[in-house]
Amino acid sequence: MSGTATLHAAGELGPRVVRAFAERFGGAPTLVARAPGRVNLIGDHTDYNGGFVLPMAMDRATWIAARARGDRRVVVHSLDFEETRDFVLDDTVDGATRPDGTHERGWLEYLRGIGWSLAEAGHALVRGWEGVCAGDVPIGAGLSSSASLELVVARVFAEVNALSWNARAMALIAQRAERGWVGVDCGIMDQLIAAAGVAGHALLIDCRSLETRAVPLPEEAAVVVLDTATRRALVGSAYNERRAQCEAAAAHFGVATLREVPRAAFDAGADALDPLTRRRARHVVSESERTVASADALSRGDLACVGRSMNESHASLRDDFEVSCRELDAMVALAQAHPACIGARMTGAGFGGCAVALVQRGAVSSFVDAVSEAYREKTGLAPSLYVCRANQGASLEG
């Protein structure tokens, strides 16, 4: 998403959008929906390669208070961007006004894209809606604010048009909106965890079959998000370039995706790849292995194994996939050096944004204070560190 948003304290947004709705539209909303952002514990740039990922839905989310309209117009006020925008559902037919490379892709395009994608999937949207939207998922931080917005909008569209809600199907619709309308050639992870997250659990996702397995998060460990106070723009970034390099590597091995290349086959055939493509593929193949191993280790309570895999993942993302940056490397190194840290890595697409650390719960306060101060001294930037709870996916509230 583009732009700058204001963050609000977790737990306050539901009542806030309800009050703002009454002030702006009169009366009470008929529904309140929310969809979470996500933090990926391990498994980055594996999803669009058909591999495995291990995200959890966060207790930060995008909220909408809404009411159905009698026409096909959608009118939404964003508290974060302090503006009201609207569109008619007919305008999204055949992508007639789809954004292109010469136009800014603002927050409204995610709403328009969901309307377009639902129609493309054969859903009859006979009613528009009016609503107020607000979120506390940091934008551009690698925590999937865009998928959070897409899924809460899909939840509202489904409710006002009496569509059945299927988390997996709606995740695919949201992915189509981001790829076909917004223009980011993303994998399925962000949309699927925002739709199907399980409270108290991470979700091991097989991005080829879309099968999921809920993995309990042990009480003795806390998940801490470390926001470096740097931002990246995903549309037009090196993301699409990395994807093309992975496709080239898969073609070399004669398969559709790198998921189909076992580690032994990669080791045997990698020398024939050019050095850059070989490094990209090595990250993907090894990262999927680490992700499955981490899910199994979490299930048996082996936090040391998870921590080692997280540390190895960051080194691979930094050196082989080259999607880290100076600030992310500094934050991860400082986190890993703290005695309470079990493991740490960058998370998300990279090029800025956030890292994630698994930390001994009893020492979370000292970890946050020490790493925040050390990062501030090293970079001159003011980071935001916060403990996250694993939440459920998109839902209607109240």
N, C-alpha and C positions, 0 to 999 in steps of 0.2 A: 504494500500500500504506500501511497505517496502522501507527504504532508507531515505535520507535527500534531500529536495528540496529547491531551492532558491525562495524567494518570490519577486514579481515584483509589481510595482504600478499598481493599477486597471486602465484599459483603455489603457495601453501601449502594451498589449500582441498581439493584432491583427496585428498592423504594424510590431511588432518585429518578429513574426513568418513568415510574408510575406518576410521581408528582409532576414531572415536567410534561407528561402527556396531558394530564388534566388541565394544566395551565395553558397549554398551546391549543389543544383540540376540544376541550370541554368534556366533562364527564370522565368516567373511568375507562381504561382500556379493557377489552374483552379477553386479552391474553397477554402473558408475559413469557418471553422465551429467552434462553441463554445458550451459548455454546462456548466451550473453553478454548483457550490457547493450549499449546503443548510444549513440553520440553522433551527432547529426545535423549534418553540416557546413553544410547549407543546405536550406531547404524546410520551414518549419514552418507548421502549420495549412493546408497544401495537401493532405494525404493524404485527409482526409474530404471534400475538394472534388474528388476525382478527378484531382488534379494530380500533380506530380513532387516527389520528395524525394531527398536524397543523403546517407544515413546510412552509418556504418561500424559493424560489430560490434566491441566493445571487448575488450581483454584483462582485463576484469573480468566476473565471471560468477556464476551460481548453480549450485551443485553438489549432487548427490544421490547417496549410496551406498545401494543398495537391494537387496532380495531379495523374490521373489514369495512370496505367501502361498497357502494352500490354500483360503481363503475370500474373501469379497468385502469385506473390511475393509481400509482404508488407515490405517496408523499411521505417523506421521512425527514425529521430534524435530527441532526447529529449534535449532541452536546459537546463532543470532543472537538469538532471542527467549527462549532457555532454557526451552522448554516443549515438551511432547509433546501432540499432538492426534490425534484419529482420527475416522473416519466410515465408514459402510457405504455402498457404492455404491448400494444400493437407496434410500437417503435422498435421492438427487439426481433420482430419476425424476419427471418433470413439474414440476421445480422446487418440490417440496412444501415444502422448507425453505429456499427461496431468501431471501437477506437482503433486508430492505426498508429504507425510510428511517429506521426507528426503531432499527436495530441497527448496531453497528460492523462494518465489513467488514474483518476481520482477515486475516492471511496464509492461514489455512486455507481461506477462501472461494475463493481462486485455485485451490487444488487441487480443491475440490468442483466449482467451475465447469468445470474441464477435464474431469472425469468426466462431468458433465452434458452438456457440448458434444459429447464423443466419442459418447455414446449418442444424442444428437440427430442426429448425422451418420450413424447406422446402424452404428457399430462395436460389436461384442459385447465387453463387458468382463466376462470370466468369472472373473478373478482380481484380488484386491487385492494390496497390497504393503506392506512395512515399510521405513523408510529414515531416514536422517539427512540434513538439509539445511543448507547454509550458503552465504552469498553475500558478495561484496565490491562489489556495485553499490550506491552510496549511495541510500538510500530517499528519495523525494520530491525528488530533485535534478534531475529532468528527463532522466535517463539510462536510463529504462525498466526499473527493477527489476522491475516487475510482469510485463512480457512475458518477461523473463529467467526468472522463476519459472514462468510459464505454460508456456513451451516446454520447460524441463527436466522438468517434471511430465509433459507430453505425451510426451516421449521415454521416460520410465520406463513410463508406461502402455502405450505401443506395444510396448516390449520384452517386458514380462511377459505381454502378451496376444497376442503374435505378430502385431501389426498391421504392415503395410507402412508405411515412412516416406517421405512425400512432403512436402518442405519447404513448398511453397506451400499444399497442402491442410491441413497441420497449423497453419500460420499463420492460416488462415481459421477453423479450429476454435478456436484460442486467442482470436482476435478475438471470436468469438461468445460465448465464456466471459466476456470482460471486458464486453461490451455487454449480453448477456442475463442473466448471473448477477450479476456484480459491480456493474453499473450505470453504467459509463463508456461513453459513446457515442463510442468511439475510432475512428480510421482504422486502416488496415492496416499502416502503416509499422513500428511497433515490433515487432509479431509477425513480420512478414516478414523483417526484417533479423536478428532473433534466430534465426530458422529457417534462413536462406539466406545469411548473411554469408560473405564470401570473404576469406581471410587476405591481408593486404597491399593490399587494395582497399576503396574505397568502393563503394556499390551504388546506381546510379541506378534508382529504382523508378517505373514508371508505375502510379500507384495506381488507374487505371481498368482497364487490361488486366492488371495484375500482372506485366507483362514487366519483366525486370531486365537491367541491363548493368553488368558489373564494370568499375570505373574505377580504374586503378592510381594509387597515391599516391606522388608523387615522393620519392626519398630525401633530397633537400635540404631538405625541409620536415617539421616535426614538428607533430602535432596535440596541443594542450594543452587539457585540460579545466580550467576555472576554477570551482571550487565556492565560491559566495558565502557559504556557511554559513547560508543561508535556505532554508526549506522551504515547500511548498505542498501542500494536499490537493486532489487532482484531482476526486474524487467530490464533487458539490455545489458545485463552484467555478464560475467564469465560463466554463469550457470549453464546457459545453452551451449556454450563452447565445450564445457566439460561433458555434457551429455553426448554431444557429437563424437568426442574422443572415445567415450565408452562404446558407442555404437560401432565405431571403426574397429575397436578391439574385439568386440563380439563377432563382427563379420570375419575377422581374421581366423577366429576359431570355428567358423561355420555354424554359429548358433544365433538365436534371436536376441538373447541378452546374456550378460556376463554371469547371471545366476546359474547358467547351464555349464559353466566351466569349473570343474572341481580343482582344488588346489594343486593336485598332482599333474593334471593336464595343463594348467597354467604354467607350472614350473618347467614342464617339458617343452612347451611351445613358445614361451615368452621371448626367447632370444631373437626370434624372427620379427618381433615388433620393433618399431623405432623406439628409442629410449623414452620419449615423452609419453607415448601411448602405453608403453609397458608399465610405467609408474602409475598412470591413471588406473589401469586394469588391476594392478597388484593391490592398490588400495581397496577396490571394490570386492575382489575375491577374498582378501583377508578380513575385511570388515564384516562381511556376512558371517564368516566363521566365528569371529569374536562376538557377534551379536547373539547368535544361538547359544554359544558357550556362556555368555553373561546371563541369559534368561534361565538356563539350567542351574547356574551357580546361585542366582537369587532364590530360586525355588528350594534349594537345599541349604540356604543361609550362608553360603561361602562368599562373604563380602570381599575377602582378600583377592579372590579370583576376579570378581567384578572390577575391583579397583585396578588391577593390572591390565585388564582389557581396556578400560577407559583410558588409561595412560598410553597404551600402545595405539589406541585409536587416534588420539590427538597427534602423536608423532606421524602417523600415516597420513592424516589429513593435512598436516603441515608440510611434510616432505614429499610425499608421492602425489597427493591430489592438489596440493598447493592452493588451498582455499582459506588458510589462516591469515593472520596479519600480525603486526608487531604488538598491538594491544592485546589481542587474544592470547598470543604466546606468553606475554608478560603475566596476564591474569592466571593462566593455567599453571605456569611455573610457580607463582607465588602460592596458589592454592595447594599444589602438590607438595610444596615444602613445609606446609603446616602439619604438625604431628597428628592432628585430628582428621586429616584428609585421607579417605580411603582410596579415592581416585578422582581425576578431573580431566576434562576435555572441552574443546570448543563444541558447540552444538548448533545445528541448523546448517544453512547453506554456506555460511562462512563470509569472508571478506568484511568482518566486523560483527557486531552484535554481542551475543552472550556465550558464556561457558557454563558448564554444569559440573557440580562437585557432589560426590557422595561423602558425607561427613558423619563422624560419630556424634550421635544426637546430644549426648551430655556436654559436648564441647562446642556446640554450634555458635553460641554467643562470642566466645573467644576467637573462633575461626573467622566469623564475619568482621569483627572489629580489627583483627590483625591484618587480614587480607585487604580490607578496604583501605586501611591506612598505608600499607605498603604499596598498593597499586597507585594511590594518590601521589605518594612521594616519587614513584618511579616514572609516572606518565604525565602528571599534572592534571589528570582527569578525575572527575568525581564519579565513582561507580555506584551502582545500586545492587545490593546483595539482599536476597530474600529467600526464606525457606518456603518450599512449595509442598502442598498436599495433593495427592492424586485424586482427581475429581471424576464425576461421570460425564458422559458425552452430552450432546445437544438435548435439551429437554424443555418442557413447558413447566413453569413454576406456579405455585399457588393453587 
